[in-house]
Amino acid sequence: MSQLYRTALATFAGLLDEAASSGIADPNAMVVASVDAAGRPSSRTVLLKAFDERGFVFYTHLQSRKGRELGANPACALLFLWRHLRQAGVQVRIEGDVQQVDDAEADAYFASRPRMSQLGAWASLQSQTLPDVATFEQRLAREEARFGDGPVPRPAGWSGLRVVPRSFEFWYGAGYRLHERVCIELGADGQWSQRLLYP
């Protein structure tokens, strides 16, 4: 693993710890951007659940809009924004390729979720049209009855997606919009490099 890649991961880890220590809700919230078959972008906020040298992991229904888009075009962008940190906020942008996590990893994470979240994964037809709230409540009640007090297995269509970074941008806000921007990116030659960007 390149030293610059290690530096990018360590920098991100330090900033995430700083955000978590600040007491804000969901410091691991991130925007995930994808595109559809026509190249139209969409974005949504999800929670980062794990990261290491292999990449950044979040979980979803694979038949949700993001799941379908990332399955068809496995490239995406992530954005973390911590507006309250330091002088004028910190932003981290990550772009990369998407891989599905293996079943063992997905099973382990699913087993750690609260029971109602597990049942909700079975009851939800994520991103499909819901006729009314009562319909979802009925579906949830059916799943509660089906599993009773027993374990709730991971649904086949629910898994994790890992974003394998190709670039990082660390944006440190400053007064008068004189921001500091540091880009660490993977080149076509397979080597990581670092450069500064104008604010």
matplotlib code that plots the C-alpha trace (Angstrom):
import matplotlib.pyplot as plt

x = [0.0, 1.4, 2.5, 0.3, -2.7, -1.9, -1.6, -5.1, -6.7, -5.0, -6.0, -9.6, -9.6, -8.3, -11.0, -13.7, -12.5, -12.5, -16.1, -17.2, -15.5, -17.3, -20.6, -22.5, -25.1, -24.1, -20.5, -20.3, -23.1, -22.0, -23.6, -23.3, -23.7, -24.4, -25.7, -28.4, -28.2, -28.8, -26.0, -28.4, -27.0, -28.7, -27.5, -28.6, -27.2, -26.2, -24.0, -20.5, -20.3, -16.7, -13.5, -10.0, -7.4, -9.9, -12.3, -15.4, -18.5, -22.2, -25.3, -28.4, -31.0, -29.4, -32.7, -32.9, -32.3, -28.7, -28.2, -29.4, -27.4, -24.2, -24.7, -25.0, -22.2, -20.0, -18.4, -19.5, -18.5, -18.7, -18.9, -18.4, -19.2, -18.4, -19.3, -18.6, -15.0, -12.0, -12.0, -14.8, -15.6, -14.0, -15.1, -13.8, -14.5, -13.8, -14.3, -13.8, -15.0, -17.7, -17.6, -20.1, -18.8, -18.7, -21.6, -19.7, -19.1, -22.7, -24.0, -21.9, -23.0, -26.6, -26.5, -25.2, -28.2, -31.2, -33.9, -36.4, -33.9, -33.4, -37.2, -37.5, -35.0, -37.4, -40.5, -39.2, -39.3, -36.8, -37.3, -40.5, -43.8, -45.6, -49.3, -49.8, -48.1, -50.5, -49.2, -45.7, -46.9, -48.8, -45.7, -43.6, -46.1, -46.1, -42.3, -42.5, -44.9, -42.9, -39.6, -41.1, -38.4, -35.9, -33.0, -33.6, -31.3, -30.0, -32.3, -30.7, -31.1, -29.5, -25.8, -22.9, -21.1, -17.5, -16.1, -12.5, -10.9, -9.2, -9.0, -9.4, -9.8, -9.4, -11.0, -10.3, -12.4, -10.9, -12.1, -12.7, -13.0, -9.2, -9.7, -7.0, -7.5, -5.3, -5.9, -4.4, -5.2, -4.4, -2.9, -3.3, 0.2, -1.1, 0.9, -0.6, 0.3, -0.5, -1.2, -2.8, -5.8, -6.7, -9.6]
y = [0.0, 3.4, 5.7, 8.5, 6.2, 5.4, 9.2, 9.8, 7.1, 8.3, 11.9, 10.8, 8.7, 11.7, 14.0, 11.5, 11.1, 14.9, 15.1, 12.3, 14.0, 17.2, 15.6, 16.1, 13.5, 11.0, 12.2, 9.2, 10.6, 10.9, 11.8, 9.0, 10.1, 7.8, 8.1, 6.2, 4.7, 8.0, 9.7, 11.6, 12.0, 11.3, 11.6, 10.6, 10.6, 7.3, 6.2, 5.0, 1.7, 0.6, 1.7, 0.3, 0.0, -1.9, 1.0, 2.7, 0.5, 1.3, -1.0, -1.0, -3.0, -3.9, -3.2, 0.3, 3.1, 3.5, -0.2, -0.6, 2.4, 1.3, -2.2, -1.0, 1.7, 0.7, 4.1, 6.8, 9.8, 10.2, 13.5, 14.2, 17.7, 18.8, 22.5, 23.1, 21.8, 24.1, 27.6, 27.3, 23.7, 20.6, 18.6, 15.3, 14.1, 10.5, 9.1, 5.5, 2.1, 0.1, -3.6, -5.6, -6.9, -10.7, -12.6, -13.2, -9.5, -8.6, -11.3, -10.1, -6.5, -7.5, -9.6, -6.5, -4.3, -3.7, -6.2, -3.7, -2.6, -6.2, -6.7, -3.4, -4.7, -7.6, -5.5, -2.6, -2.6, 0.2, 3.0, 1.4, 3.3, 2.9, 3.3, 4.3, 4.0, 1.3, -1.0, -0.8, -1.3, -4.4, -5.8, -5.1, -6.9, -9.9, -10.1, -9.8, -12.7, -14.8, -14.6, -14.5, -14.5, -16.3, -14.9, -12.7, -13.7, -11.2, -10.9, -12.0, -8.6, -6.6, -6.2, -3.8, -1.8, -0.9, 2.2, 1.6, 5.1, 6.5, 10.0, 12.0, 15.7, 17.3, 20.7, 23.0, 26.1, 29.5, 33.1, 35.1, 31.7, 31.3, 27.6, 24.9, 22.0, 18.9, 16.2, 12.7, 10.6, 7.4, 8.0, 6.0, 4.5, 3.0, 5.5, 7.8, 11.5, 14.6, 18.1, 21.3, 22.9, 26.5, 27.5]
z = [0.0, -1.0, 1.8, 0.3, 0.4, 4.1, 4.7, 3.1, 5.2, 8.4, 7.6, 7.1, 10.4, 12.3, 10.9, 11.6, 15.2, 15.5, 14.2, 16.6, 19.6, 18.8, 19.8, 16.5, 15.6, 13.0, 12.3, 9.9, 7.6, 4.0, 0.7, -1.9, -5.6, -8.5, -12.0, -13.9, -17.4, -19.0, -17.0, -14.7, -11.2, -7.9, -4.4, -0.9, 2.7, 4.2, 7.1, 6.7, 8.6, 8.1, 6.5, 6.1, 3.4, 1.3, 1.1, 2.6, 3.3, 3.6, 3.4, 1.3, -0.5, -3.8, -5.6, -4.2, -6.7, -5.5, -5.5, -9.1, -10.3, -8.6, -9.8, -13.4, -13.2, -10.2, -9.7, -7.2, -5.2, -1.4, 0.5, 4.2, 5.4, 9.0, 8.9, 12.6, 12.6, 12.7, 11.4, 8.7, 8.3, 6.8, 3.8, 2.5, -1.0, -2.1, -5.6, -6.4, -7.7, -6.1, -5.0, -3.1, 0.2, 0.7, 2.3, 5.6, 6.0, 5.2, 7.5, 10.4, 10.1, 9.6, 12.8, 14.7, 13.7, 16.1, 15.6, 14.2, 11.7, 10.7, 10.3, 8.4, 5.8, 5.1, 5.1, 2.9, -0.9, -0.8, -3.3, -4.7, -4.4, -1.1, -1.4, 2.3, 5.7, 6.8, 4.0, 5.4, 8.9, 7.8, 6.0, 9.1, 11.4, 9.0, 9.3, 13.1, 13.2, 10.7, 12.7, 16.2, 18.8, 16.5, 14.7, 11.6, 8.7, 6.2, 3.2, 0.0, -1.7, 1.2, 1.4, 1.7, -1.0, -0.6, -2.4, -3.3, -3.5, -6.6, -5.2, -1.9, -1.5, 1.9, 2.0, 5.0, 5.2, 5.8, 6.0, 2.8, 1.0, 1.0, 1.6, 1.7, -0.7, -0.8, -3.4, -3.2, -6.3, -8.1, -11.5, -14.7, -14.0, -10.7, -8.5, -5.9, -6.0, -4.0, -5.2, -3.9, -5.5, -5.8, -3.5]

ax = plt.figure().add_subplot(projection="3d")
ax.plot(x, y, z, "-o")
ax.set_aspect("equal")
plt.show()
